[in-house]
Amino acid sequence: MKRFCILTLALCISFVLAIPAPYAAADMAKKLNDVLVQAPANMFWQVEAAEVSKWLRAGKTDFLLVDTRPNPAEYAQGHMPGAIQIPVQSILKPENLKKLPKNKKVILYCVTGQTQNLPVIVLRALGYDAYTLAFGMSAWMKGYYGAQLMQGAVAGAKYLVVK
């Protein structure tokens, strides 16, 4: 009888502990969906380089620039004024999330504006006021190699589009 009670108790505890996992996943999916639904009305949370430049010249301090380029060497070669560097592949690590203020705009940028878009939805779902810099460093720095990559892609575009 004692063994039966212990097994029953263990089974009940494991069942109770197993229930939150699906609900947690559904809750996170709902949060992400809620953010995605708002994206078009918010211009996908993009900020233009000219706007950021104006904020910097005005001495605004209500935002943080985050260089998300995957290679830290790129940050060392040049970055936006006041930016911190957190590679895109590690931005969601707890120690890096602690570096991001929830009471300021967090503006992510990368080479061409593509990789920075990966974490912005998750950051917004986590409660950060996250944005991306439209076209990344390519919009910030004249002659930046990212712009050359984009121009090459456009010049090579020749694939079929169907209607």
N, C-alpha and C positions, 0 to 999 in steps of 0.2 A: 504494500500500500504506500509506504514511504517513497519507494522508487517511482511509482506511478505519479504521485503528487509532484515529485521533483521534475519528472519528464514533462508533465502537463504544464507546470510553471515555466520551464525552459522553452517549451513550444509557444506558449502565450507571449513570453517576452520577445522571442525571436520574431513572432508575427507582428507584434506592436512596433518593433524596431524596423521591420521591413516595409511597413506601410508608408512612412514619410518619404521614402526615396521617389516613388512615382509621383507623389503630390509635389515634391520639391521640383522635379523636372518639369511638370506641367506648369507650376507657378513661374519658373524661369522662362519657359516658352511663352507664357502669356505676357510677361514683362517685356520680353524681346519683341513680341508681336505688337504690343501697345506702342513701343518706340517706333517700329517700322511703319506703322500706320500713320504716324505723325510726320514722317520724313518728308514727303512731298510738300506739305504745307509749310515746312520749315526750311525749304530749299536744301534739304539733306544736310543741314547744319554746316554749310560751307561759308567760309569767310574769305573775302578777296584780299590779296596781298596789299592793295592800296589802303584798305581799311585798317589792317594791322599796322602798316607803316604810319598812318595817321595817329593811331593809339600810342605807338612808341614815341613819336615826335611830341605828343601832348603829355607824355610822362604818365600815362594811365598805368595803374597797377592792379586792375581788376581781372587780369588774365595771366595765364602761364603758357608759354610756348614749349612744346615738347617735340623734339627731333626724334622721329621714330624710324629713321633709316636703319636697316638691319646691321650695317657695318659701322661700328664706332669710329673707325678711321675717317669716315666721311665727315662726322661731326668735328673731329680734330682739324680737318682741312678747311673748315668754315661752316658757320651756322648762324641762325638769326640771332639778333641781340637779345640777351637774357634767357635764351633757350636752355633747357636741360635736355640731356640725351637719355632716352630709354628705348632700346631697340623694340620694334613691333612684336617680336617673338617672345618678349619677356614683360610686356607692359602690364599684364594681368597678374603677375606674381604679387603676393601680398606686400613684400617689401617695396615694390615699385608703386603700387596703389597708394601706399602711405605718403609718397612724394607728391601726389596729386591733390590739390585742395578742392573741396566740394563747394567752397564759397566764392570761387572764381571761375571764369571761363577757362577751359583747358583746350588749347588749340594744338592739334596734332599736325605735323607735316612730315613728308618723306621726299623722295626724289621727284615724282611726277604727280602725286596726288592719289595713287592707287592703293598702296599698302596702308596708308594712314586710315583708309576707310574701313579696314578690317575691325579694329577695336572700338570705333566710335559708338556703334550701336550698343555693344556690351557695356561700355562705360556709362552711357546714358541710362541704360537699364539699372545700373548699380547706383545711380543718383548723381553722377557727375554732369556738369554743364559742358559737355564735350562738343567740339567743333573740328572741322578739318580746314586746312588752308587750300583753297581751290588751286589745283595744279602744282601744289607743293613747292619745293625749292626752285622748280623750273619757272614759276611765276615771280619768284623773289630775286633771283640772281641772273642778270643778263649773260647769255652764253653758257648757262649751266648745262652740263651734259644730258640731263634729263629731258630738256627741251629738244636737244638733238635726237634723242631716242624717239620722242614722240613724232618729230618731223619725219624721221626715217620710217616709222610705222605708217604714217599717213601716206607718204610717197609710195610705199609698197602695197597699199590697200588695193586689192583687185578681185575680191571674192564675190561670189554670187549672192544677191539679196533677192528673196522671193516675197511676193505680196499675196 
